[in-house]
Amino acid sequence: MTTEEYLLNRFGPLMSIPDIATLLGRSPDGVRVSLYSDTDISRKLKPAMIRIGRRVYFRTMQINDALNLDIEVSPQDRLQ
């Protein structure tokens, strides 16, 4: 299973701020604060951000690309 498949199965095509927080191991409030400040993570996440009404979502596939989550894992690494 690729990282893309995993993220799409777990979160669907759009991720909410709590979903991003879970993925990054942060609190939802911490993600909100970092989004509205000029940080490296905000510069990576903002292009994937869309608003639907007052809600903020992120395109799952763009999050995968922005955070470089596609890392090849060799079978030897899986055993460790």
C-alpha angles and dihedrals in degrees: 000000000000125000090250092055092047094051093046092048093047102039107014124224094314128047126203126216092263088052091052090047091053091049093049096039093241135118118264090243090052090053091049092051093048091048093057096046127070101259135138092254092050091052089054097044102041096072089057094048121108130174123222105187106311094334124099121218135172128218105247096215092051090050088054090052096041095052094040092233095160099097119161111233117201119219089247091058091051091060094057 
